[in-house]
Amino acid sequence: LLLRMRAHEAGAQRVAEFLAAHPAVDKVFYPGLPGHPQHALARRQQDGFGGMLSFELKRGTPDRVNHVLRTLRWFTLAESLGGVESLVAHPASMTHASMTPEARARAGITDSVIRLSVGIEAPEDLIGDLGEALASLPVAPPSGGASL
């Protein structure tokens, strides 16, 4: 398990850094990034930062979010967590769909949040997959769009 967790964390760190630098991404939520508001606390309290992260797309319209979810090949769309394979989920319509929109908003779960459970695959493959999905995003209307 220790070796597997190291692989999850190393991959998640690289994926988070890639996403944080990508122009199509607005925010990345991963305590392993020095800019995360709880980075210092997580560093003190945890032995590593884990393999879970979330990110928000810029102009995260439903079409753009769905495009990413449908386009990824290395990430399987699923609600399960903790496996060796990489997974992607849309919390607002999957794991947290039973919450009211107001409760999701208070919890910071917007319609444009995408959650990743980074598996033990080669980080280069995961980053390449995400890069292709983000590069092929449809152009979003300048002022919002329909909601999910």
N, C-alpha and C positions, 0 to 999 in steps of 0.2 A: 504494500500500500504506500509506503514512504516513497519509493521510486515513482510510482504512478502519480502521486500527488505533486511531486517535483515536476513531472512532465506537464501536468495540467497547469500548474502555476507558471512555469516558464513560457508555455504557449500563450496563456492568457495575458501575461505581461507584454509579450511581443504584439499580440493582436490589439491590446488596449493602446499601446504606443502608436501603432499604425493608424488606428481609428482616430486618435486624438489629433493626428497631423493631417487627416484627410479633409479636403475642402467641403465635402458633402455632409460631414458630420458636425452637429452642433455641440454636443456634450458627450463625454464618456464617463461612466460611473464605475470606477475600479479603484479600490483603496491602494493598489500598488503604484498608482501614478502620484508623483510628488505633489501635483496640484489638487488632488482630491482633498476636500475639507477634513476628512477623518484619517488622512494618511499617517500622521504622527501617532495617533491613538492606535490605529491598526498595527503599526510597526511595534509599538510597546506591548500590546496585548496578544498578538497572534504570532504564530510561527509560520509566516508566509501569508500570501494574500488570496490564495485559492484560485479556482478556475472559472468563476462566474463573473460576468460583467454585463453591463447594459450600455446602450448608447441611443442618442436621439439624432434623427436626421435633420438637417436644415430643410426648411420647407417640407416638413414631414406630413405631406398629404397622404390620404389612404392609398392612392395609386402608387406613390413612391415607396411607402412601407410595404405594401403587398408585392411590389416588384422585387424588393430585396428578399423577402421571405420566399418567393417563388423561384428566384434566380439562383440562389445558393445551391451548390452541388455537394460540398463537403459537409455542410451542416444539415441535419435532418430536422424538419419542423415537428416538434414534439414538446409536451409539457414535462416529461420525465427529466430528472436531473441525476447526476452522479455516475453516469456510465463512462465507458472509455471513449465513446464516439462523441463528436461535437454535435450540439443541438442548438436550434434557434427557436425562439418563442416570441409571440406578441402578447405581452401580459394583459393589455386592455381588452383583448378579445378572447384570451385563453385562460390563463391561471387566475386573473383578477376580474373576469367578466361579471361575476356575481356582485361585485361592489358597485355602488352607485357612482356615477361620474364624479360627483362631489367628493366622495371618499377616496376615489383614485387620485383625484387632483391633490387632496391633502397629503396623500402618501407619495406624491411626486411621480405617479404613473400616468404619463400623458399618452395620447393615442399614437405618438411618434416614437415611443420607447420600444426598442428591440433588445431582447435579452439573449445572451449567448452562454452556453455551457461549453467551455473549450475542452475538448477531449485530448487524447494523446497523439493525434496525428501530427505530422511535421508542420510546425508553425508557418513555414513558407507556403505550404499548400493552402492553409486556412486563410492567410493574408492574401494570396493570389485570388482565391475564390471571392473574398469580400471586396477586393479591389475591382474585379470584373463586375460584380453586382452593382457597386457604387458608380462605376464609370458608365454603366449603361442605364442609369436612372432616367426616367422620363422627365421632361422639363415640367416643373410645377408652375401653376399660375402664380403671378407675383403676390396676390393678396389672398393666401389661404387656399381654400378648396373645400370639398365635401369632407365631412367627418366620418370616421369608421363606424 
